[in-house]
């Protein structure tokens, strides 16, 4: 049953020439997102292929998802900082333009929330953190070995 559904889906994709639409709309979407990258300093990176994109932020993405929903956009956030965009294969040129306008509004109107880890914790050089972790690991191994029932 699942294979039949998958085959029917692939037939529709081919018959409706959806891959061509995905390529063209994906290029339009990427171009618009790249403009937003240069406009908003907290947008770090745009990545993706076809119509599936990730917009990496330097801020918590949750408030942007909530603001987008208020404005009728359905997006989600992965790994706290990446806005995921998954428009339908049937998206039109006008819908891409409308999305980009709304998404720009979301980016400009949403209050910026700096992650707690960046604003409240002191920056520790990597070498110091690695040294502390190594020391802690050695101490743990020694204490565990001395209590081990296998040691006689």
C-alpha positions, 0 to 999 in steps of 0.5 A, spaced: 500 500 500 505 504 501 509 503 495 503 504 491 502 511 494 509 513 493 508 511 486 502 515 485 505 521 488 511 520 483 507 520 477 503 526 479 510 530 480 512 528 473 505 529 470 504 536 473 512 538 472 512 539 479 520 539 479 521 544 474 516 549 479 520 547 485 527 549 482 524 556 479 520 557 486 526 555 490 531 560 486 526 565 487 525 564 495 533 563 495 534 570 492 529 573 497 532 570 503 539 572 501 536 579 501 534 578 508 541 575 510 544 582 508 538 586 511 538 583 518 545 582 522 542 576 526 540 572 520 547 568 520 546 563 514 541 561 509 542 554 507 537 549 503 535 546 496 529 546 492 524 549 496 526 546 503 530 552 507 534 553 513 535 560 516 540 560 521 539 566 526 544 568 532 537 569 536 532 564 539 528 562 533 521 561 538 519 568 538 519 569 530 515 562 529 510 565 534 510 572 530 509 568 524 503 564 526 500 571 528 501 573 521 498 567 518 505 563 516 506 556 518 514 555 520 518 552 525 524 552 529 529 547 529 535 546 534 533 553 537 536 557 532 534 555 525 527 557 522 525 551 517 521 553 511 518 547 507 513 551 502 508 546 498 511 543 491 505 547 488 507 554 491 506 560 486 510 566 484 505 570 487 505 566 494 513 566 494 513 574 493 507 574 499 511 570 503 518 574 503 514 580 504 511 577 510 517 574 513 521 580 512 515 583 517 516 578 522 524 579 522 523 586 523 517 586 528 519 580 533 523 582 539 530 580 539 531 575 545 538 574 546 539 566 548 541 566 556 547 562 554 550 568 550 548 573 555 549 571 562 555 566 562 562 568 562 566 566 555 571 560 557 577 559 552 576 552 549 583 550 551 581 552 559 574 548 558 578 542 555 583 542 560 578 542 566 574 536 562 580 532 562 582 533 569 574 531 571 574 525 567 581 523 570 578 524 577 572 520 575 576 514 572 580 514 578 575 514 583 570 509 579 576 504 579 578 504 586 570 502 588 570 497 582 568 490 584 572 487 579 578 490 582 581 485 587 
